[in-house]
Amino acid sequence: MTPTDEFEPEEPRAATIPHVPLGRPSVSAGAGFLAGCTAFLGLGGLFLVVAVTAVSGTVLAQIDDMQQRQLADIEAERAEVEGTHALLDEVSEWLHAARERSGGFPRALRETPPPDPWGHALRYESRGRDRADLRSAGPDGAFDTVDDVVRTLKPR
């Protein structure tokens, strides 16, 4: 027998891959976790883990609810601001037509324009024949604050 005859290589075998379940952990996995917590922390520690998990879930749900309410408030305010711009556009068109008829913006309004979406009256200020300001007090209802919606009218 020759040295090469004595050694014959083995046939390659297919690798065995252990079965790993995919998807959500089974109930037994959760039970195993709780059993491990009980063994490691004792029964009191297990109650603490369960309590912290429950409280954190409640807090996260409350944060989500709060964010949803804030988003709804922001969208409602945006719609009101857009409505105010549309109202100022409408009144501005009327004031430009009056300027074209009389040669200047009126000193005062004869008719009260409709209120803004927040229910506040608009303020009109003549700045001479060629300039006027039309102002909504905005959501806070106070004039000359940062949330005012203003339209400055000039000749076209």
matplotlib code that plots the C-alpha trace (Angstrom):
import matplotlib.pyplot as plt

x = [0.0, 1.3, 1.1, -1.5, -3.6, -3.8, -5.3, -8.6, -10.2, -13.6, -16.6, -17.5, -20.5, -23.2, -23.1, -25.9, -27.5, -29.5, -33.1, -33.7, -37.3, -38.0, -40.6, -41.9, -40.5, -42.8, -44.5, -41.9, -39.2, -41.0, -41.5, -37.8, -36.9, -39.2, -37.9, -34.3, -35.2, -36.8, -33.7, -31.3, -33.3, -35.6, -39.4, -39.2, -36.9, -39.2, -42.1, -39.8, -39.0, -42.6, -43.6, -40.9, -41.9, -45.6, -44.9, -42.5, -45.2, -47.8, -45.4, -44.6, -48.3, -48.9, -46.1, -47.5, -51.0, -49.4, -47.5, -50.7, -52.5, -49.7, -49.6, -53.4, -53.0, -50.3, -52.3, -55.4, -53.4, -51.8, -55.3, -56.4, -53.3, -54.0, -57.7, -56.4, -54.2, -57.2, -59.3, -56.6, -56.3, -60.0, -60.1, -56.9, -58.5, -61.5, -59.1, -57.1, -60.3, -61.3, -57.8, -58.2, -61.6, -60.6, -56.8, -55.7, -56.4, -59.3, -58.5, -60.9, -63.1, -66.8, -67.7, -66.3, -64.6, -65.4, -63.4, -60.3, -60.6, -60.0, -63.0, -61.0, -61.6, -59.1, -57.2, -56.8, -54.3, -54.0, -50.4, -51.3, -52.7, -50.3, -49.9, -52.0, -51.6, -54.2, -53.6, -55.0, -54.1, -53.4, -54.0, -53.2, -55.7, -53.3, -52.1, -48.4, -47.1, -45.0, -48.0, -49.8, -50.7, -50.0, -50.6, -49.0, -50.8, -49.0, -49.9, -49.6]
y = [0.0, 3.4, 6.4, 8.0, 4.9, 4.9, 8.3, 9.0, 12.4, 12.3, 13.4, 17.0, 17.1, 19.7, 22.1, 21.7, 25.0, 25.0, 26.0, 29.6, 30.7, 34.0, 36.5, 37.5, 35.7, 33.0, 33.0, 30.6, 33.2, 35.8, 33.3, 32.4, 36.1, 36.5, 33.3, 34.6, 37.9, 36.1, 33.9, 36.9, 39.6, 37.6, 38.0, 41.6, 42.5, 40.8, 43.0, 46.0, 45.0, 44.5, 47.8, 49.8, 48.2, 49.0, 52.6, 53.3, 52.0, 54.3, 57.3, 56.6, 56.4, 59.7, 61.4, 60.1, 61.5, 64.8, 65.0, 64.2, 67.0, 69.5, 68.6, 69.1, 72.5, 73.5, 72.5, 74.3, 77.5, 77.2, 77.0, 80.1, 82.0, 81.0, 82.1, 85.5, 85.9, 85.2, 87.8, 90.4, 89.7, 90.2, 93.5, 94.7, 94.2, 96.4, 99.1, 99.1, 99.5, 102.4, 104.0, 103.7, 105.5, 108.2, 108.7, 107.4, 104.9, 105.9, 107.7, 105.4, 102.4, 103.2, 99.5, 97.2, 94.2, 90.7, 89.5, 87.4, 83.6, 84.2, 86.5, 89.8, 92.9, 94.0, 97.3, 99.7, 102.5, 105.1, 106.2, 108.9, 108.6, 106.0, 103.7, 101.9, 99.0, 96.3, 94.2, 91.2, 90.8, 87.1, 84.2, 86.2, 88.9, 91.7, 94.2, 95.0, 91.6, 89.0, 86.9, 89.8, 89.2, 92.4, 93.6, 96.9, 98.4, 100.4, 101.5, 98.8]
z = [0.0, -0.9, 1.4, -0.8, -0.7, 3.1, 3.3, 1.5, 2.2, 3.7, 1.7, 2.6, 4.9, 4.8, 7.7, 10.1, 11.0, 14.2, 13.9, 15.0, 15.2, 13.4, 14.3, 17.8, 20.8, 22.1, 25.4, 26.7, 25.9, 28.0, 30.8, 30.6, 31.0, 34.0, 35.5, 35.0, 36.6, 39.6, 40.0, 39.7, 41.6, 43.8, 43.8, 44.9, 42.1, 39.6, 40.8, 40.4, 36.8, 36.0, 37.7, 35.8, 32.5, 33.1, 34.2, 31.3, 28.8, 30.4, 30.3, 26.6, 25.8, 27.6, 25.7, 22.4, 23.3, 24.2, 20.9, 19.0, 20.8, 20.2, 16.5, 16.3, 18.0, 15.5, 12.5, 13.8, 14.4, 10.9, 9.4, 11.4, 10.2, 6.6, 7.1, 8.4, 5.3, 3.1, 5.0, 4.8, 1.0, 0.6, 2.6, 0.8, -2.6, -1.4, -0.1, -3.4, -5.3, -3.0, -3.6, -7.3, -7.2, -4.8, -5.4, -2.0, 0.7, 3.0, 6.2, 8.1, 7.2, 6.8, 7.3, 9.8, 8.1, 9.4, 12.4, 12.1, 12.7, 16.5, 16.6, 17.0, 15.0, 12.4, 12.9, 10.0, 10.1, 7.3, 6.7, 4.2, 0.7, -0.5, 2.5, 5.0, 7.4, 8.0, 11.1, 12.9, 16.6, 16.0, 18.4, 21.6, 20.8, 21.6, 19.0, 18.3, 19.5, 17.6, 16.5, 14.7, 11.0, 9.1, 5.6, 4.5, 1.6, -1.1, -4.6, -7.1]

ax = plt.figure().add_subplot(projection="3d")
ax.plot(x, y, z, "-o")
ax.set_aspect("equal")
plt.show()
